Amino acid sequence: MSEAAGAPKSTMQRFLDAVEQVGNRVPHPVIIFLILIGCVIVISFILETTGASVTYQVINPQTHAIETVTTHARSLASASGIRDMYVRLVPNFMAFAAIGLLVVAMVGVGVAEEAGLIKALIRMIVAVAPVWSITYLLAFVGVLSSIAADAGYVVLIPLAGAAFLSIGRHPLAGIALGFASVAGAFNLNLLIKPLDAVLTELTNDAIRMVDPSRTIDLTAGLWFSIVSVPLLVIVIALITDRVISPRLGKFDPSQAEDTEPAAQGSGLAPAEWRGLGFAAAVLVLVVGGFALLTLPSGAALRNPETDALIGNSPFMNGLIVAIMFVFLATGVGYGIGAGTMKSSAEVLGAMTKAISGLGGTILLFLVISQFIAYFNYSNLPTLMAVTMADALKAANIGSLWMFLGFIFVVTLLNIVFTPAIAKWAIFAPVFVPLFVTLNVDPAAVLSAYRVGDSPTNTLTPLNAYFALVVGFAQKYAKDTGIGTVVALLLPYAVWMALAWTGLFVAWYLLGLPWGF
């Protein structure tokens, strides 16, 4: 990455440059994960040989029963481990949700991009919104994108890069902003998300271990979450404007795979306005169609048992399909109106182009899916989580310091054990009863878990979309590697964690209500 010409480098910039250089010297990500697979095989063999195990209480997410279980290390070098690796190679890949989500989303996004709808929308937004506000607007949308589950990864991040390019800023800064807001604040929103229902129920199961009459509801931590949103939006925007953009300097188009100049300026041609009009008309039709499938009581996309629309419902569980249809339909509508797409063959060609560009990412996902499956098979994540939790519980420190230690443990563990529900199923029976006996609101414990579980999502290669971000970045800088992405995201992770933890401490000390 280039520094702004003539600008002296700060200590932080020199440190980030060193992180980038070291990171980019490591082998290709595929090779890295193959090496990690080898390490897991060796470590799992050693731990099983030495009889490593942990005994703990865990909440069964299906039955909500508190179960006492003992987990032993499982060797991948054993006969059963070798059989599992051999037989489940394809199932492991097919069960990797990120690949299906990515392909489905790109079917629609590819058409919208090829038709020119994305560029036209960005130019229209730039014309309406002040340039300084684009950073804050993208960060805000990214933080809220978790309401659509993982869709923000495949939609917002590349759009943020394109938006920055359109206003003459380095597109890698936009990609970094997009990833930081989508991943780093994934457990945060102004609204109730499907994930909240599961985490809340697991919390209630843990509360009943010491107080069967007490529960919390979905809104228990909503006040803290609502206040956290603007805080993290401001942090993300400031890091982008004051750290990342100055470090990247001016964008060099010769480093991009696609050397097409950015469409800057606010002027839209009559054909583009006509295309946007067609796209708006199609959008109304699509939204109307989904309204008929979701809003009436007993509609097809509501939960057939509870009639719920938000939470566990067909609509929310398959939201990526709705997003794909929106992009596909509006892209075709724009293409017809603007004259950029004149036949079904061009539409199919746009889909094919979008999916064919995912070849390298799909290969990497194949290897990552195997590593995650082998890592989980070995039971190493569970052994690490329980060991760290027991050590913290045994520390016998005050509740505030216990909270800070809890946040730190979750933050650290999230680098190697990313599933939010699986971690909380282990941590909740340990920490929720402990804090309840200390007369601490259980909503505070769940809020602390959210604080620790999100910021390092941007740094761990075990995040299914980390490799995807590297691919997005390589569109604008062919030499982008893991070191580049880590150096870009490290300031976000550090400052988001510090600011969010600081807000939590202030909230706790002031005794503010966590939610409704």
Residue, then its C-alpha position, 0 to 999 in steps of 0.5 A: m500500500s502507498e502512503a500519501a506523497g510526502a506525508p511522514k509516517s506515524t508510529m501506527q502507520r509504520f507498525l501497520d506497514a510491518v504487519e502487511q509486509v510480514g503477512n504478505r510473505v506467508p504462503h497462499p491462503v490455500i497453502i496456509f490452511l493445508i498447513l493448519i490442517g496438518c497442525v490440527i492433526v498432530i495436536s489432536f493426536i498428542l492431546e488424545t494420547t495424553g487423555a486431554s478432556v474437560t467436563y462442563q455443563v452446556i445448554n442443548p440448543q434443541t431441547h434447552a436442557i442443561e446437560t453435563v458432558t465430558t469432551h475428550a480430544r479426538s485424534l484425526a490420525s486415528a482410524s476413525g479420524i482418517r475415515d471421517m476426513y476421507v468420507r466427509l470431504v464432499p459433505n463438509f464442503m456442501a455444508f459450508a453455508a458461505i458458498g451457497l449464500l455467495v453463489v445465490a447472491m452473485v446471481g442477482v448482484g452480477v446482473a445488477e452490476e453488469a447492467g450498470l445499475i450499481k454504478a448509477l445508484i452510487r452516482m445518484i447517492v453521491a449527487v444527493a449526499p455530501v461526500w463527507s457523509i458517505t463514510y458514515l452512511l456506508a458504516f451505518v448500513g453495514v452495521l445494520s446489515s446483520i438483520a439480513a444475516d450474512a448478506g451484507y458480506v457479499v453485497l455491501i462490502p464490494l459496493a462500499g469499494a465501488a462507492f469510494l472509487s466513485i468519489g475519488r477515494h481508494p476503494l480498499a478503504g471502502i472495502a475495509l470499512g464495509f468489512a469492519s461494519v458488517a463483521g465487526a459489529f455483527n452482533l449489533n443492531l437497532l432491530i431484533k435479529p433472528l440470532d437474538a432469539v437463540l441467544t436469549e433462549l440460551t440465556n434463559d436456560a442458564i438463568r433457570m439453573v439458579d432462579p427458575s422464576r426469572t427470565i429475560d426477553l428479546t428486548a432485554g439488551l436493546w437500549f445498550s445495542i441502540v446506543s452502541v450503533p452510533l458509537l461504532v459507526i463513528v469509530i468506523a468512520l473516523i478510523t477510515d478517514r483518519v487512519i486507513s485512507p491516509r495510509l493508502g494514499k491515492f489510488d493507482p488504477s494500474q494496480a486494478e484487475d479492471t482498469e475501467p475508469a470510475a464513473q465520477g460526478s453527479g451527472l446521469a445521462p437520460a438513458e440512465w435516468r430512464g433505467l433507474g425509473f424502470a428499476a424503481a417500477v420493478l422494485v415496487l412490483v417485487v416488494g409488492g409480491f413479497a408483501l403478499l407472501t409475508l404480511p397477511s396472517g397465514a402467508a406462505l413465508r410466515n412461520p406455519e406454527t407461530d405465524a411469526l414473520i421476524g425471527n424463525s420464519p421462512f422469510m427470514n431464513g431464506l432472506i438471501v433469496a429475496i435479496m437475490f430477486v431484488f437485485l436480479a429484477t431491478g438489474v434487468g429492469y435497469g438494463i431494459g430502460a437504459g438499453t444496456m441489456k437487450s436480450s435474455a442471453e445478455v442476462l444469462g451472460a451476466m450471471t455466468k460472468a459473476i459466478s465464473g469470477l468466484g473460481g479462486t474463492i470456491l477453491l479456497f472455501l473448499v480447503i477452509s471448509q475441511f479445516i473447520a470440520y477437522f478442527n471441530y472434529s478434534n474438539l479443540p475449540t471446546l477444550m479451549a473454551v472450557t479451559m479459559a472459562d474455568a480459569l476466569k471463573a476461578a479467578n475470584i475477582g470483582s464483578l466488573w473485573m470479571f466482566l472485563g476478563f469475560i469480554f477479553v476471553v470471548t474476544l480472544l477465543n473468537i479468533v479460533f472459535t467463531p460460531a456465536i451460538a456454539k460459544w454461548a451454549i458453552f459460556a452461558p451455563v458458566f457465567v450467567p448463573l455466576f453473575v445472577t448469584l452476584n445480583v447482576d442483570p443477566a442482560a448485562v452478561l449477554s451484552a458483554y458477550r456481544v461486545g467480545d464476540s464481534p470485533t475480531n470477526t474481521l481478523t480471523p481467517l476462520n471467518a468464512y468471508f475473510a477470503l472473500v474480502v481478499g478477493f474483493a480487494q484484489k480487484y483493485a490491487k492485484d498484489t493484495g494478500i492476507g497481510t494487506v487485509v489484516a493491516l487494514l482491519l487491525p485498527y478497526a478491531v482494536w478501536m471498536a473493541l476498546a470503544w465498545t468495552g468502554l461504553f459497556v463499563a460506563w453503562y454498568l457503573l452508571g446502572l443504566p437499564w440494558g433494555f426494555 
